[in-house]
Amino acid sequence: MFAVIRTGGKQYRVAPNDIIEIEKIAGEPGDIVQLGDVLLLGGEGDPKAGSPVAGATVAAEVLEQKRADKIIVFKKKRRQGYRRTRGHRQMLTALRITEILTDGKKPSKAAAKPAPVKTETKAADKPAETKAETKKAETGTAAKKAETKPAAKKPAAKTAAKKAPAKAAEKAPAKKAAAKKAPAKKATAKKKS
């Protein structure tokens, strides 16, 4: 049995156990979603067509949420100096079709349980002995960082000190030149009056 479904403005021909990529729909990996916009049912006897077919749905398991490859959108208007380049990555959802349902039935397959996620234990969850050990380890690493940071800053301070007189020397001639121009203007002003 197969079905033709419509989602995200596109149509897909699907059968059980097919894997398809559609435009993004809500759902976490492992969730079961129902696609109700079935346009055609076929494979057993007479095909049923409709927009949508009454009572028909397609059940699918969300495999992952991802993004498509980047496409480049380039716009140009000739002789106008107008050029625009943009990139775009479409959000996609990968689905595995589990069942094609008719007559308003509900999906029978339960959602697959995702693998348990490993989490790190927090300092509050650890026994008191390990807390003390972690504090020692933290202070040891902090002391090492403190030793390395001042050594890294010293050369930078020296170079900044070298640059400061050079900048002051550059600014000083500019001020003197401005001072020279000002009296010349005043002299011309005296001649006019």
Summary of the structure (lengths in Angstrom):
residues: 193
radius of gyration: 35.9
end to end distance: 104.7
largest distance: 110.9
contacts: 429
relative contact order: 0.12
helix: 35%
strand: 33%
